[in-house]
Amino acid sequence: MSPPGSVGYRVIATFVALLSRTIRQSPPMIKLKAVHHIAIICRDYERSKQFYTQILGFNLDQEVYRAARQSYKADLSLNGQYVIELFSFPNPPGRPSRPEAAGLRHIAFVVDDIEESIRLLNAKGVQAEPIRIDEFTNRRFTFFADPDELPIELYEQ
């Protein structure tokens, strides 16, 4: 470090003072705690409800029909935590492309054993992509799709 009083020292001290003032003046950030839920609009409500409950193992916590909207809404939970709102609407448009449409790209779930999870999906007629390795974590993952082609990732921990 430069000795006190030197040009280098004064430059560093000025930089630190400006940085400190900038940091203090930055507006506070919102303090998000967790993801509360993900809302999914489906084309075939019964088919999607069956997929999320009978294939993926979500619990159906609440289901309502909203006559004014001609729409169902289901609250689905996993391991006691509310995770997905499943909606039906008359004639919703399909996804523009898979998976690079603007907006939600995919949802991901943690599993202990990816090979066993794929085997169970296959037994229920759901095909997963080949297992890949995350280049940053060396963890294994795969993708498959829900009935409306929303990509779903399984990530092994």
C-alpha positions in Angstrom: 0.0 0.0 0.0 1.2 3.5 -0.7 2.5 5.5 2.4 0.1 8.1 3.9 0.4 11.5 2.2 1.6 10.0 -1.2 -0.3 10.6 -4.4 -1.2 6.9 -4.6 -2.5 6.9 -1.0 -4.7 10.0 -1.7 -6.1 8.4 -4.9 -7.0 5.2 -3.1 -8.5 7.2 -0.2 -10.6 9.3 -2.6 -11.8 6.2 -4.4 -12.8 4.5 -1.2 -14.7 7.6 0.0 -16.6 8.0 -3.3 -17.4 4.3 -3.3 -18.6 4.4 0.3 -20.9 7.4 -0.5 -22.3 5.6 -3.5 -23.0 2.5 -1.6 -24.8 4.5 1.2 -26.8 6.4 -1.4 -28.0 3.2 -3.2 -31.7 2.6 -2.6 -32.5 -0.4 -0.4 -33.4 -3.6 -2.2 -36.6 -5.6 -1.6 -35.9 -8.5 0.7 -37.4 -11.6 -1.0 -37.6 -14.6 1.2 -38.6 -17.4 -1.1 -40.7 -18.3 -4.2 -44.3 -18.6 -3.0 -45.8 -20.3 -6.1 -45.7 -20.7 -9.8 -48.9 -20.2 -11.8 -49.4 -22.5 -14.8 -52.2 -22.1 -17.4 -53.2 -25.4 -19.0 -55.3 -26.3 -22.1 -56.7 -29.6 -20.7 -57.3 -29.1 -17.0 -58.1 -32.7 -16.1 -55.1 -34.0 -18.0 -52.8 -31.5 -16.4 -54.2 -32.0 -12.9 -53.7 -35.8 -13.3 -50.1 -35.2 -14.6 -49.1 -33.0 -11.6 -50.8 -35.1 -9.0 -50.6 -38.7 -10.2 -47.2 -38.6 -12.1 -45.3 -35.9 -10.2 -46.8 -36.5 -6.8 -48.2 -33.1 -5.9 -51.1 -32.9 -3.4 -54.3 -31.2 -4.5 -54.9 -28.8 -1.6 -57.8 -26.9 -3.0 -59.8 -26.8 -6.3 -62.4 -24.3 -7.3 -64.5 -23.7 -10.4 -64.9 -20.0 -11.3 -68.1 -19.9 -13.4 -67.7 -16.2 -14.5 -64.3 -17.1 -16.0 -65.2 -20.7 -17.1 -62.1 -21.6 -15.3 -60.7 -24.0 -12.8 -58.0 -23.2 -10.3 -56.1 -25.8 -8.3 -53.6 -25.2 -5.5 -51.0 -27.9 -5.5 -48.4 -28.6 -2.8 -45.2 -30.6 -2.5 -43.8 -31.7 0.8 -46.3 -29.5 2.7 -45.4 -26.4 0.8 -47.7 -24.6 -1.6 -45.9 -24.6 -5.0 -48.2 -24.5 -8.1 -51.4 -22.8 -9.0 -52.9 -24.7 -12.0 -55.4 -22.7 -14.1 -57.7 -23.6 -16.9 -59.0 -21.0 -19.3 -61.1 -21.5 -22.5 -58.8 -21.8 -25.5 -55.5 -20.4 -24.2 -52.9 -20.0 -26.9 -50.0 -22.5 -27.0 -46.4 -21.8 -26.2 -44.8 -19.9 -29.1 -41.7 -22.1 -29.0 -40.0 -24.6 -26.7 -38.2 -23.6 -24.6 -37.1 -20.2 -25.8 -40.4 -18.3 -25.6 -40.2 -15.0 -23.8 -41.2 -15.4 -20.1 -41.1 -18.6 -18.2 -38.5 -21.0 -19.7 -38.9 -24.0 -17.3 -39.4 -25.1 -13.8 -37.0 -27.3 -11.9 -37.3 -29.8 -9.1 -34.7 -31.3 -6.9 -34.5 -35.1 -6.7 -32.2 -37.5 -4.8 -31.8 -40.1 -7.6 -32.2 -38.9 -11.1 -32.1 -42.4 -12.7 -34.8 -43.7 -10.4 -36.9 -40.6 -11.1 -36.6 -41.2 -14.9 -37.5 -44.8 -14.5 -40.7 -43.9 -12.6 -41.5 -41.2 -15.3 -41.0 -43.8 -18.1 -43.2 -46.3 -16.3 -46.0 -43.7 -16.5 -45.4 -42.9 -20.1 -43.4 -39.7 -19.7 -40.1 -39.6 -21.6 -37.2 -37.6 -20.3 -34.2 -36.4 -22.3 -30.8 -38.0 -21.8 -29.1 -37.1 -18.5 -26.7 -34.2 -18.8 -24.0 -32.8 -16.4 -24.1 -29.3 -15.2 -20.8 -27.8 -16.3 -20.5 -25.6 -13.2 -21.6 -28.0 -10.4 -21.0 -31.4 -12.0 -24.6 -32.3 -10.9 -26.8 -34.4 -13.1 -30.0 -33.1 -14.6 -32.6 -33.9 -17.3 -35.8 -32.4 -18.8 -39.2 -33.6 -19.7 -42.4 -31.8 -20.5 -45.9 -31.4 -19.0 -49.0 -31.9 -21.1 -48.8 -28.4 -22.5 -45.1 -28.7 -23.3 -43.8 -26.7 -20.4 -40.3 -27.9 -19.9 -39.7 -29.4 -16.4 -36.2 -30.1 -15.1 -35.1 -32.7 -12.6 -31.9 -31.7 -10.8 -30.0 -34.3 -8.7 -28.6 -33.2 -5.4 
